[in-house]
Amino acid sequence: MKHLVSALAGAIAVSMAAAPVLADKLTIATVNNGDMVRMQKLTDDFTAKHPDIELEWVTLEENVLRQRVTTDVATKGGQYDVMTIGTYEVPIWGKKGWLVSLNDLPASYDVGDILPAIRSGLTVDGNLYAAPFYGESSMVMYRTDLMEKAGLEMPEAPTWDFIGKAARAMTDRENEIYGVCLRGKAGWGENAAFLTATANSFGAKWFDMDWQPQFTGEAWKKTLSYYIDLMNDAGPPGASSNGFNENLALFQSGKCGMWIDATVAASFVTNSNDSAVADKVGFALAPDNGLGKRGNWLWAWSLAIPAGTKQAESAKKFVAWATSKEYLELVASKEGWANVPPGTRASLYANPEYAKVPFAKMTLDSINSADPTKPTVDPVPYVGIQFVAIPEFQGIATAVGQQFSAALAGNITVDQALANAQRITERAMKKARYIK
């Protein structure tokens, strides 16, 4: 009997030794931006170091991504193990206990190297709840050849008046060249983000100090009227359907004189493999109106771990890899310093090789000039530049963005769009009991 038991135990031991080790499978939800697509191509480096971790990607358009991860994280559905989320979501979700703290990342990760402006937006009550993959502000990207042809010179810090003049002068509709490409696609992170940041520089705001919506004020009318007049005069056809990726494609194909958008786009418009105008691109700060606020935002696309995951430790290993100094060096070795994810680490901007990148300084200056704690000309009760950091904003701004998009398409007037925005926002704020 003893021999039989011993033989069985030996067989089981051999069987267990021969059995393959089951890998942790991480499902990663990410946005279809160029830097994220590049990361997927480079993950062989991660899996070589972590053969026990398998990666599955869910790559989505920005508006769809936001909708799906919000639903999953709020219900602790566990559909995703790593999520790409932004500076808006992190403090709200962290406070609700929906995210896993990253305070226990290894010392070699060097959290202190993350730019303070970016890190503070991802930290709640001393807990880092997301690691920034890339940080951004917004700036003007423009065609130097078209600016010269128009007989104009772009200032380092232009005004909206100059942008309007230059856009109209550069427009050549017969040759499909449009003076300016701006976001028109509806979405709280698409046209509403751009127009909220722009409105700050016109003296507008979402709410006064009593949380009363302000869309019927003169400043918002000036903002939206300027935008729609400019796009009608100098923008591409079908602009109400254009978001970040659509405008990137237009600029890279040589159809935009100027594009005011995320600083992260600079590496794409100057990449000769993808951009027909790579050697003809200049950069300037986002425009202002002389009121003390520029129309630039502050954002980071970051990797966070939802509380519903069952693979938290493996997820932390992936997050640490993808947002590390070593990852930046990996991208540089494969595709050059210009294509490294920008705006996250002080050491990157101290690197003399990266300092040679033509947009490096303008990106850092834009990030450092953005102050989410004082986003508007007048005092407001909220934090956030291109968003208002309250949970209700996502739904409200998506609906308001639809009104702005309809006005751009010519389906409603500026006055109608703003009246509708006021009504939508008032109703939501009353329901949420910010106002009576």
N, C-alpha and C positions, 0 to 999 in steps of 0.2 A: 504493500500500500504506500509505504514511504517513497519507494522508487517511482511509483505512478504519479504521486503528488509532485515529486521533484521533477519528473519528466514534463508534466503539464506546466509547472511553473517556468521551466526552461523554455518550453515552446512559446508560452505567452510572452516571455521576456524577449525572445528572438523576434516574435511577431511585432511587438511594440517597437523594437529597435528598427525593424525594417519599414514600419509604417511612416509615410511622409509626414513632416511637421506641417500642420495646417497654418497657412499664412493668414495674418490679419488682412481683411479687405477693407480699404478706406474708399468711401465714395466722396468725391470732391466736387462741390458745386461751384462753378466759376463763370465769370462774364466773358463774352467772346471778344475781348480787347486783345490787341496785338501782343502785349507783354505776357498775358495769361496763356495765349496760344504758344508763345515761345517757351514758356515754362513747361508745358506739356511735352514738348519735343526734347527737353533736357532732363526729363525725369529718370532716364537710364542711370544717371549719376546717383540718384537717390536709391533706386532699387538695387544697384550694385552694392551699396553700403548697407542696405536693409533688405536682404533677400526674403525675409520673413514677412514683409509687408507688400501687399498687392494694391495697386491703384486703379480706381475706376473713375472716369471723368464724366461729369454732366456739364456741358458747356452751353450757356443760354444767352440770349439777347438780354440787354440790361433790364428792361421793364419786366420781362418774364422771370428772370433770376430773382429780382426783388420780391415779386409776388410769391414765388414758390418757397424761397427760404424763410420768408416771414411766416407763412402758414406752418411750415415744418417746425421752426424753432418755438413758436408760440404754443404748439400742441405737444412739444417734445416727441415728435413723431419718429425721430431716429432715422429718417430717410438719408440724411447726409452726415458725414463724420467731420468734414472740414467745409466751411462756407466762406465764400468771398463776399464780404459785406463792407459797408462804408462807415465814414466818420459819423453819419447821422444815427445809424442803428446801434453802434457799439455802446455808448453810454446808457441808452434807454434799455437795451436788452441786458446789459451787464447788471444794471440796477434791479432788474426783475428776476435775476438769477437764472437767466436763460443760456448763459455762456460759461465755459470753463475758464477759470483764472490761469493765466500763463506766468504767474510769479515764480514758478519753479523751473523755468527754462534754465539750462546749464549756464554757469558763469561765463563760459567761452562764447556764448551767444552775444554778450555785451549789450544789454538793454540800454545802458547809459549812452551808447553811441547813437541811438535813435534821436533824430532832431526833436527838440523840446516841443515845438509847435505841433508836430505830428503825434508825439507820444502822449501829450496831455489830453488830446481828443479821444484817446483809446484807453484811458485810465479812469476808473471809478473807485473812489474810496481806497486808493492805494493799490488797487488790483489792475494789472494790465490784462485786458480782456480780448485783445486782438493784436496781431503782429503785422505791421505795415508791409505790404508787398511793393507798392510804390505810392509816393506822395505827390500831390500836385496842387498847383494853383491854376490860374488861367492867364493867358497873355495873347498878344496879337502876333500872328504869324502872317507874313506878307511876301508877295513876289517883288523882289528888288528890281527886276527888269521892268515890270509893269508900272511900278512907282516912278521909276526914272522916266519912262515913256510918257507918263502923265505930267512930268515936269514938277514933281513933288518930292519932298524928302521926309521920311518918317521920323518924327521925334522919338527919343527914348521913352518919353512919358506923354503919349498923345491925348488929346481931348476927343470927346465924342463928335464935336463939330468938325475936327480934322478928319476923323474916320468917315463921316458922311460925305465930306468933300472929296476925299481920295477915292472912296468906293464908287461914287458916280463918275469920276474922271476915268477910272480904270475899266469901267464896264464897256464891253464890246459884244453886244448880243448876237450880231451876225456871225461872229467867230466863236460863239458859246463861251465867252469869258465874262464872268460876273464879278463885280467889284468886291462883293463880300458874301461869305457863306456863314450863316448863323443857325443855331439849333431852332427847329420849328416843330419837331415831333413832340406830341403831347406826352407828358410824364413828369413826375415830381423831380426826377433826376435828369431829365432831358431839357425841354424848353422852360419849365418852371425854374429849374436851377439857374440857367443862363439869365433869364429875365429877372429873377430875384436879386442876383448879384448886380446886374445892370441897374435895377431900380435903386439899390443902395446909393449908387453914384449920382442919381437924379434927386436924391433927398426923400425917396419913398421908403415905406416900411410896410410889413404885413399887419402889425398891430401897434396900437399906442400902449401906454403904460397900464391901461385898464383892460387890455386884451380885446379892445374893440377893433375890428377889421378896418383897414384904411384904403380900400380900393377905389372909393369914390372921391378921393382927394386929388388935387391938381398934379401932384408929383407922379402918381401912377399913370394919369392920363398922358403926361409928357413922355414918360418912359415907353408906354405901349405905342403911342402915336409915332414917336421917333423910330422905333423898331420896325413897325409895319410900313411906314413911308420909305424907310431905307431899303427894306427887303423888296418892296414893290419896284423901286427905282433901280436897285443894283444887285438884287439877289437872284438865285437860280430858279427856274420853274419848278413847281412841286415842292417848294421849301417846307411846307407844313408837314411833310413826311420825312424830313431829314433830321437825323440825330447825329451823334458823334461819328459813327462809322460811315454814314452816308456822306457827310461833309469831308471826312478824311479822304474818301475815294475821289470826290470832286477836286479837292486841292491837289492830291497826288497826280491826277490826270491833267493838271494845268488849267482847270476851269474856274479857279477862284483867285481873285486878286488879294484878298485878305480873309483870314479865318480867325475868329476870336474864340478860343476854346482851351481845353486842358493843356497845361505845359507838357504833359507826358507825350503829346502828339509830335513834339519836336523831333524825336528820333525817327519817327515814321516819315515825316515830310522831307527829311534830309537824307534818307536812305536811298542811295542811287539804284538799288535793286528793285525798289517798289515805286519810287517817286520820279516822275518825268521832269520835275522842277527842283530836284535835290540841291543843285548848285546855285539856285536863285532865290533862296529863302532867307529873310531877315526876321528879327524878333524885337518886340517892344512890350512895355508894360501894358496891362489892360487900361482902357481909357477912363477918364474922369470928366467931371463938369466943373472943376474948381471949387467943390464944396467940401473937400477934405477926405472923400472916400473914392477909391478906384473901383471899377467894376470887376474885380477879381475875387475868386473864391478860394477855399481851402478844403482839401479832401485827401483821403487816403483810401485806396482799395486795400483791404486788409484780410488776413486769414484768421478765422475764429473757429472755435470748437463748440458746437452746440451741446447743452447739458444732456440732451437725449442720446448722445452717442454711447456705444458700448466699447469703443476703441480709443479712449481718451489718450492713453500713453503713446500708442502708435501715431495718433493724430498729432500729438505734440512734437514727435520726431520729424514729421513731415513739415509742419509749420516752421519749426526751427531751421530746417534745411532750406526751405524756399525763401526765407526772409533774412538769411544770414549774410555776413560779409563774404563768405566763401562762394555763395551763389552769385553774387555780383561779379566776383573774379571769374567764375565759370562762364558767365555770359560774355564778359570781356574777352576771354580767351577764344571763344567760339565766333563771336560776332562783332567784336570791337567795343571800346568804352562808350561810344555814342548810343549803343543799344542796351546799356545796363538800365534796369528799373531805377528811376530817379527819385529824389525827394524824400528819402527815408533816413539816411545815415550821414552823420557829420564827417566820418572818415572818408566817405566818397568824395565830398567837396574839398577835403584836404589833400586829396590825391592829385599830384601834379599831372598825371596822365589824363584824368577826367577834366581837369581845369582847361585842357586844350579843346574840349568839346564846345562848339560855338554857342550853344544855348544853356550851358551849365550855370553861368552866373545869373542870367535872366530868370531861370527857373528858381534858383535859391532866393533871389531878391523878391520875386513874386510871392513865394511861400512866406518869407519873413515879413512882408508888408501886410499880410492878411491878419486881421484881428477878430476872431469869432466872438469875443466877449464884448466888442463894441462895433457891431457890423454896420450900423446906420449913422446918418448925420445926426438925427435926434435920438435921445435915449429910448430904449425899448426893453421890455421885460424878458426877452429871450436871448439865447446864445445861438450862434450859427450864422453863416454868411449867405450861402445859397439855399439854406433851409432853416427852418425854425425847429429847435431841438425839443419838440413835444411829440408824444406818440401819435397824436391825431394828424400831424402834418402830412404824412405820407398819403393818406386818403384825400385830404382836403386839396393838397397841391396837385394831385393827379387830376382831380375834377377841374381845378382852376386852369391847369395846363391845357385841358381840352378846350376851354373857352378861348385861350390865347391862340391855340392852333386854328380854331374855327375863324377867328378874326383875321389871321394871316392868310387863310385860304379864301377870304372874302365872303364867307357865309354869314357873318354878323359884323356889326360895326365895332369900333373901339369902345364906344360908350356902352353898347350892349354887353360886350365881353366883360367889362369892368363891373357893370351892374350885376351881371350873373355871378361873377367872382365874389362880390360883396355878399350876395344872398347865400351862396353856397357856404362861404366861410362863416357867416353869422349863424346859420342854422347848425353847422357842426360844432361851433364853439358854445352855443347854447345847450346843445345836447350833451356836450362834455362838461358843462357847468363852469366854464371859464367866465361866462357872462350871463346875465338874466335876460 
